[in-house]
Each structure stands twice: as C-alpha cells, then as structure tokens.
C-alpha cells in the first residue's frame, strides 16, 4: 500500500469491457494512450495498478491491469479514481505559460487593488471551458472562468493568481449597459 504525498488525478475507471478484465478508462492526459507512460497508477486507498495493455476506444482508453483477469474484477473497479504523485509529472516539457492544474490548487487569488477572493480549491470543466473554484474563510465556494480575460497572471513561486474581478464575475461592473438592467421609458416619435 502506497500513500501519495501530492496526488494528481490521472484517470477514472469506467465500465468493464469484455470478459478478460479490461475496463474503459477516462484519462485526463493530453493523449489518453500515454497513460501508461507515467508508471503505476494509485488509488487513494493505497492500491497500485500496473497497466499491462492499453488501446484506443471511442472517447476512452481500454486498459487491462495486472491482477484484473475477469469481468467481475473489472466491474468492481467502476468509478475508481487513479492518481500519480505530482513529482512523476515531467516539468521540462512545459512551456513558459503552461502548468499543471494540480499546481494551481492552493494559490491565493487577488485583484489589482489587493482584494483577496480566497484560494483555488478545484478546477472543473463542465463542457463550456475550465472553471476555477475559489473558497475563502467563511465564504461559499465560487466558480470563475479560467480564461485570459479573467485570470491575468499566475505566479506559482509567489503562490498567487491575479484576476480581473469584473471579467471573473466577482464584482459587478458599475457601468452596466442600459442603466444596469433597469427598464427605460419608451420614446415614441
């Protein structure tokens, strides 16, 4: 049983595929077929999973793990999240403006005026683009778009993210069009 110091979610096991113990896996890597290049995968309960075979499926990878030899064993893994330690991710391949989402978690979020909005507690993609979840002490979590307009600067060494609070939806724009949503009287000619 291995405990990861800084786990990074790499994949989630889905339904069983066939009778030989293969499973459908949703990978969170740029190329799902590269999932086997990161070494053994780990579950949070300490189990280790070694990939024996991997092939491309429709929108998923089809994976066979060591020790999972039949459909019943494969079905028992449905929904299991698989991780690697952050140290296993290659940093040298990243460009200057690239980073791993795991590195964003915990960064403090501020605007140009010094207002603090909490820390990043999660990154989500519900289909319309990435969102950062922010949570401050005594505050409810809020989601902001992870876009160039909303997120102006990321300082990993300093542990900070600079945001535009209006583009991020954290503040209202004082100069709303049409009087801030109020009804305007009609001018009939």
Rosetta silent file (secondary structure, phi, psi, omega in degrees, C-alpha in Angstrom):
SEQUENCE: XXXXXXXXXXXXXXXXXXXXXXXXXXXXXXXXXXXXXXXXXXXXXXXXXXXXXXXXXXXXXXXXXXXXXXXXXXXXXXXXXXXXXXXXXXXXXXXXXXXXXXXXXXXXXXXXXXXXXXXXXXXXXXXXXXXXXXXXXXXXXXXXXXXXXXXXXXXXXXXXXXXXXXXXXXXXXXXXXXXXXXXXXXXXX
SCORE:     score description
SCORE:     0.000 S_00000001
   1 L     0.000  126.731 -176.775    0.000    0.000    0.000 S_00000001
   2 L  -117.343  131.803  177.006    1.437    3.325   -1.128 S_00000001
   3 L  -103.586  123.084  179.885    0.360    6.749    0.134 S_00000001
   4 L   -82.705  138.126  178.889    0.912    9.590   -2.347 S_00000001
   5 L   -74.762  -44.842 -177.362    2.211   12.878   -0.954 S_00000001
   6 L  -134.654   79.036 -174.136    0.734   15.118   -3.643 S_00000001
   7 E   -69.894  140.338  175.352   -1.764   13.070   -5.705 S_00000001
   8 E  -121.650  123.843 -179.579   -2.751   14.201   -9.190 S_00000001
   9 E   -67.435  123.469 -178.963   -5.882   12.676  -10.717 S_00000001
  10 E  -109.553  -29.165 -174.762   -4.931   10.981  -13.987 S_00000001
  11 E  -165.414  162.489  173.213   -7.949    8.825  -14.832 S_00000001
  12 E  -129.247  130.456  179.075  -11.255    7.357  -13.717 S_00000001
  13 E   -78.884  135.017  178.226  -12.141    3.735  -14.363 S_00000001
  14 E  -107.500 -142.824 -175.152  -15.481    3.178  -16.041 S_00000001
  15 E   -70.658  159.079  174.659  -17.410    0.103  -17.089 S_00000001
  16 E   -67.915  151.289  179.492  -15.948   -3.306  -17.798 S_00000001
  17 E  -126.705  106.897  178.937  -15.101   -4.052  -21.434 S_00000001
  18 L    79.139 -163.035 -174.014  -15.450   -7.659  -22.498 S_00000001
  19 L  -107.440  -10.681 -173.260  -14.744  -10.759  -20.436 S_00000001
  20 L   -89.074    6.729  178.944  -10.921  -10.660  -19.959 S_00000001
  21 L    97.791    7.584  177.956  -10.839   -7.976  -17.253 S_00000001
  22 E   -75.092  152.632  178.454  -10.446   -4.926  -19.456 S_00000001
  23 E  -132.456  154.345  173.070  -12.001   -1.632  -18.352 S_00000001
  24 E   -85.891  132.402 -176.287  -12.938    1.609  -20.039 S_00000001
  25 E  -127.834  127.086  172.906  -10.835    4.445  -18.628 S_00000001
  26 E   -89.941  112.948 -177.545  -11.406    8.187  -18.953 S_00000001
  27 E   -96.186  143.171  177.358   -7.896    9.662  -18.964 S_00000001
  28 L  -104.366   33.774  177.410   -7.118   13.273  -18.033 S_00000001
  29 L  -105.271  160.347  178.204   -3.928   13.326  -20.074 S_00000001
  30 L   -57.059  -40.679  177.774   -3.408   15.175  -23.350 S_00000001
  31 L  -122.271  111.959 -178.522   -3.190   11.809  -25.122 S_00000001
  32 H   -56.099  -28.615 -179.456   -5.170    9.011  -23.433 S_00000001
  33 H   -72.647  -13.400  179.083   -2.777    6.433  -24.894 S_00000001
  34 H   -85.159    0.281 -177.753    0.097    8.000  -22.915 S_00000001
  35 H   -54.973  -35.633 -179.590   -1.481    6.980  -19.604 S_00000001
  36 H   -73.312  -13.209 -178.254    0.882    4.020  -19.338 S_00000001
  37 H   -78.944   -8.646 -177.960    3.954    6.277  -19.646 S_00000001
  38 H   -92.350    2.505 -178.516    3.507    7.688  -16.121 S_00000001
  39 L    88.155 -160.074 -179.125    4.270    4.403  -14.397 S_00000001
  40 L   -66.600  145.993  176.148    1.987    2.687  -11.926 S_00000001
  41 E  -101.908  153.257 -174.824   -1.292    4.355  -11.046 S_00000001
  42 E  -128.932  144.664  169.312   -2.585    4.507   -7.474 S_00000001
  43 L   -95.074  160.313 -178.232   -5.985    4.661   -5.828 S_00000001
  44 L   -68.818  -16.450  176.915   -6.401    6.776   -2.705 S_00000001
  45 L   -85.616    5.486  173.131   -6.978    3.626   -0.654 S_00000001
  46 L    99.074   -4.286  178.760   -3.375    2.593   -1.412 S_00000001
  47 L   -73.704  148.446  179.895   -3.834    0.035   -4.198 S_00000001
  48 E  -113.179  136.071 -178.243   -1.344    0.097   -7.079 S_00000001
  49 E  -122.495  120.395  177.343   -2.378   -0.520  -10.691 S_00000001
  50 L  -102.426  126.687  179.168    0.088   -1.578  -13.372 S_00000001
  51 E   -79.737  123.337  176.076   -1.081   -1.210  -16.975 S_00000001
  52 E   -93.559  -40.961 -179.656   -0.436   -4.370  -18.997 S_00000001
  53 E  -141.372  145.778  174.851   -2.248   -3.344  -22.188 S_00000001
  54 E  -143.752  135.698  176.386   -3.799   -0.142  -23.441 S_00000001
  55 E  -144.028  162.663 -175.839   -5.694    0.513  -26.646 S_00000001
  56 E   -80.683  135.974  173.087   -7.852    3.229  -28.030 S_00000001
  57 L  -120.069 -176.475  178.741  -11.603    3.078  -27.581 S_00000001
  58 L   -76.975  106.796  179.837  -14.334    5.515  -28.533 S_00000001
  59 L    67.407    6.660  179.288  -13.622    8.588  -26.322 S_00000001
  60 L  -145.208  171.167  169.883  -11.812    6.383  -23.756 S_00000001
  61 E  -102.801  142.363  174.912   -8.820    4.127  -23.374 S_00000001
  62 E  -100.131  120.541 -171.252   -9.392    0.404  -22.980 S_00000001
  63 E  -124.868  142.972  170.755   -6.989   -0.823  -20.291 S_00000001
  64 E  -118.157  121.757 -178.976   -6.023   -4.172  -18.836 S_00000001
  65 E   -99.033  149.724  174.932   -4.411   -4.006  -15.390 S_00000001
  66 L   -60.398  131.724  176.805   -2.208   -6.648  -13.768 S_00000001
  67 L    88.671   -7.171  176.892   -4.315   -8.843  -11.498 S_00000001
  68 L  -106.809   97.884 -167.677   -7.658   -7.910  -13.065 S_00000001
  69 L  -112.784   -3.846  179.073   -8.372  -11.040  -15.070 S_00000001
  70 L  -146.148  171.206 -175.757  -12.136  -11.330  -15.441 S_00000001
  71 H   -62.148  -38.740 -179.423  -15.251   -9.243  -15.887 S_00000001
  72 H   -61.633  -43.802  178.198  -16.258   -9.454  -12.194 S_00000001
  73 H   -65.248  -37.847  178.925  -12.923   -7.999  -11.063 S_00000001
  74 H   -66.859  -42.017 -179.991  -13.205   -5.304  -13.740 S_00000001
  75 H   -64.263  -30.349 -179.710  -16.759   -4.380  -12.703 S_00000001
  76 L   -68.876  -16.747 -178.832  -15.613   -3.949   -9.092 S_00000001
  77 L   -92.253   -5.275 -175.627  -13.312   -1.101  -10.207 S_00000001
  78 L   -55.006  126.255  178.334  -16.054    1.016  -11.811 S_00000001
  79 L    90.004   -3.472 -177.801  -15.784    4.636  -10.650 S_00000001
  80 L   -73.981  130.383  177.677  -12.327    4.252   -9.075 S_00000001
  81 E   -88.670  138.630 -178.493  -10.089    7.308   -9.451 S_00000001
  82 E  -116.738  136.206 -173.148   -6.432    6.709  -10.347 S_00000001
  83 E  -128.379  162.830  164.223   -3.600    9.040   -9.358 S_00000001
  84 E  -129.989  166.065  176.440    0.125    9.535   -9.646 S_00000001
  85 E   -78.364  145.184 -178.691    2.337   11.669   -7.429 S_00000001
  86 H   -54.370  -34.966 -178.867    2.949   15.227   -8.674 S_00000001
  87 H   -63.750  -19.187 -179.708    6.701   14.541   -8.748 S_00000001
  88 H   -81.121   -9.903  178.802    6.141   11.954  -11.517 S_00000001
  89 L   -82.411  135.094 -178.321    4.903   14.641  -13.938 S_00000001
  90 L   -76.895  120.439  178.526    7.603   15.999  -16.269 S_00000001
  91 L   -82.981  -29.103 -174.100    8.221   19.739  -15.722 S_00000001
  92 L   -67.629  -16.413 -179.320   10.771   20.156  -18.503 S_00000001
  93 L   -85.357   -8.852 -176.450    8.105   19.659  -21.191 S_00000001
  94 L   -82.161  139.152  172.226    6.057   22.667  -20.087 S_00000001
  95 L   -76.618  173.186 -176.894    6.234   25.970  -21.927 S_00000001
  96 L   -58.878  -37.608 -177.487    6.585   29.225  -20.002 S_00000001
  97 L  -100.388   20.329  177.481    2.821   29.808  -19.895 S_00000001
  98 L  -112.881  153.187 -179.841    1.884   26.170  -19.186 S_00000001
  99 L  -162.308  165.722  175.555    1.366   24.472  -15.832 S_00000001
 100 L   -89.801  142.032  179.298   -0.433   21.536  -14.303 S_00000001
 101 H   -58.399  -32.829  178.987   -3.831   22.174  -12.771 S_00000001
 102 H   -60.558  -28.532  179.159   -2.649   20.450   -9.602 S_00000001
 103 H   -74.387  -17.655 -179.930   -0.125   23.286   -9.190 S_00000001
 104 H   -81.292  -27.863 -177.500   -2.946   25.856   -9.140 S_00000001
 105 L   -63.671  130.097 -179.181   -4.730   24.349   -6.166 S_00000001
 106 L    96.933  -13.155  179.160   -3.983   26.321   -3.033 S_00000001
 107 L   -69.545  139.791  179.079   -2.906   29.513   -4.833 S_00000001
 108 E   -80.686  140.280 -176.064   -4.318   32.708   -3.310 S_00000001
 109 E  -110.726  125.330 -178.592   -6.487   34.839   -5.616 S_00000001
 110 E  -132.965  163.062  170.477   -6.221   38.650   -5.581 S_00000001
 111 E  -109.151  179.794 -176.660   -7.133   41.543   -7.850 S_00000001
 112 L   -65.282  -19.457  179.189   -5.019   44.565   -8.803 S_00000001
 113 L   -91.736    1.923  178.452   -6.412   46.579   -5.869 S_00000001
 114 L    89.638    3.677  177.448   -5.259   43.974   -3.338 S_00000001
 115 L   -69.746  138.530 -177.732   -8.688   42.466   -2.648 S_00000001
 116 E  -103.880  133.661 -177.456   -8.490   38.800   -1.638 S_00000001
 117 E  -114.974    5.173 -179.491  -11.042   36.318   -3.011 S_00000001
 118 E   111.600 -163.934 -179.389   -9.838   33.095   -1.407 S_00000001
 119 E  -121.004  155.829  176.995   -7.721   30.223   -2.672 S_00000001
 120 E   -72.024  123.282 -179.732   -8.161   27.846   -5.597 S_00000001
 121 E  -113.740   -6.306  178.515   -9.732   24.659   -4.267 S_00000001
 122 E  -176.211  160.073  175.912  -10.534   22.916   -7.547 S_00000001
 123 E  -128.535  129.428 -175.618  -10.549   23.099  -11.330 S_00000001
 124 E  -129.974  154.760  172.662  -13.578   21.885  -13.263 S_00000001
 125 E  -138.037  107.495 -179.957  -14.680   21.518  -16.867 S_00000001
 126 L   -98.315   12.057  175.687  -18.400   21.021  -17.374 S_00000001
 127 L   114.907  -20.081 -177.332  -18.085   21.316  -21.148 S_00000001
 128 L  -109.369   14.896 -179.153  -18.019   25.072  -21.757 S_00000001
 129 L   122.811  160.087 -177.229  -14.453   25.752  -20.618 S_00000001
 130 E   -72.321  146.230  178.048  -12.399   25.395  -17.485 S_00000001
 131 E  -127.912  141.341  173.252  -13.545   26.945  -14.207 S_00000001
 132 E   -99.989  133.617  174.507  -11.562   27.686  -11.062 S_00000001
 133 E   -95.780  126.705  178.788  -13.279   27.106   -7.738 S_00000001
 134 E  -113.052  139.021  177.109  -12.363   29.706   -5.107 S_00000001
 135 E  -138.600  125.635  176.088  -13.034   29.357   -1.403 S_00000001
 136 L  -111.288  164.137  179.769  -12.272   31.931    1.252 S_00000001
 137 L   -59.711  126.158  178.523  -12.632   31.658    5.039 S_00000001
 138 L    72.508   10.145 -179.164  -16.296   31.820    5.963 S_00000001
 139 L  -115.140  154.476  173.956  -17.322   32.191    2.320 S_00000001
 140 L   -76.885  150.266  176.136  -19.164   29.883   -0.022 S_00000001
 141 L   -63.605  144.249  174.720  -17.170   28.493   -2.943 S_00000001
 142 E  -127.994  151.783  177.008  -17.484   30.426   -6.202 S_00000001
 143 E  -108.254  134.507  175.570  -16.563   29.423   -9.737 S_00000001
 144 E  -124.885  151.225  178.247  -14.770   31.805  -12.083 S_00000001
 145 E   -67.386  139.210  176.231  -13.854   31.274  -15.729 S_00000001
 146 L   -94.968   76.842 -176.445  -10.282   30.169  -16.305 S_00000001
 147 L  -128.539  165.207  178.698   -9.775   32.490  -19.262 S_00000001
 148 L   -64.154  -30.836  179.856   -7.215   35.105  -20.294 S_00000001
 149 L   -70.860  -38.123 -176.423   -9.770   37.846  -19.607 S_00000001
 150 L   -87.760  -41.487 -178.122  -10.489   36.693  -16.037 S_00000001
 151 E  -103.650  107.817 -173.523   -7.087   35.295  -14.986 S_00000001
 152 E   -86.119  -35.645 -176.392   -4.446   37.912  -15.726 S_00000001
 153 E  -154.369  142.217  176.422   -1.356   36.372  -14.145 S_00000001
 154 E  -121.798  120.314 -179.796   -0.294   33.160  -12.437 S_00000001
 155 E  -115.732   91.948 -177.427    2.674   33.323  -10.066 S_00000001
 156 L   -64.596  -42.508 -179.616    3.443   29.756   -8.997 S_00000001
 157 L   -64.360  -39.463 -179.780    6.547   30.726   -6.991 S_00000001
 158 L   -82.425  -11.217  178.545    4.685   33.511   -5.183 S_00000001
 159 L    72.910   29.928 -174.893    1.600   31.347   -4.649 S_00000001
 160 E  -133.179  154.372  170.663   -0.751   33.932   -6.209 S_00000001
 161 E  -126.782  131.953  176.591   -3.168   34.431   -9.053 S_00000001
 162 E   -99.684  127.221 -178.708   -4.091   37.932  -10.264 S_00000001
 163 E  -122.026  157.820  167.285   -7.647   38.234  -11.586 S_00000001
 164 L   -93.215  108.782 -172.274   -9.827   40.858  -13.202 S_00000001
 165 L   -64.504  -25.987  178.927  -12.771   40.740  -10.767 S_00000001
 166 L   -75.432  -48.594  179.059  -15.280   42.036  -13.327 S_00000001
 167 L   -64.544  -30.124  179.912  -14.317   39.545  -16.051 S_00000001
 168 L   -81.099  -10.381 -179.355  -14.225   36.804  -13.402 S_00000001
 169 L    79.952   17.594  179.863  -17.744   37.708  -12.212 S_00000001
 170 L   -87.565  -21.768  177.497  -16.541   38.511   -8.693 S_00000001
 171 L  -134.798  151.125  174.220  -17.663   42.164   -8.869 S_00000001
 172 L   -81.750  147.514  174.739  -20.395   43.921  -10.771 S_00000001
 173 L   -79.802  123.629 -179.165  -19.436   46.435  -13.423 S_00000001
 174 L   -64.674  -25.465 -177.457  -20.636   49.863  -12.267 S_00000001
 175 L  -104.224   65.922 -179.917  -21.203   50.914  -15.855 S_00000001
 176 L   -74.305  143.945  176.997  -23.759   48.329  -16.895 S_00000001
 177 H   -66.449  151.889  178.228  -25.385   48.853  -20.281 S_00000001
 178 H    58.584   41.668  173.477  -28.970   50.084  -20.299 S_00000001
 179 H    66.979   31.276  176.334  -28.846   51.556  -16.811 S_00000001
 180 H    72.263   27.566  176.200  -27.867   48.364  -15.018 S_00000001
 181 L    91.454    2.073  178.879  -30.827   46.368  -16.225 S_00000001
 182 L   -78.302  149.923  178.539  -33.496   48.888  -15.267 S_00000001
 183 L   -67.886  140.539  177.850  -36.396   49.433  -17.618 S_00000001
 184 L  -106.221  142.708  177.334  -36.111   52.517  -19.819 S_00000001
 185 L   -67.374  144.698  178.530  -39.080   54.622  -20.775 S_00000001
 186 L   -78.554  139.594  175.615  -40.088   54.312  -24.399 S_00000001
 187 L  -109.836  106.860  178.588  -39.675   57.335  -26.591 S_00000001
 188 L   -95.477  133.133 -172.495  -42.332   57.388  -29.228 S_00000001
 189 L   -72.885    0.000    0.000  -41.666   59.816  -32.060 S_00000001
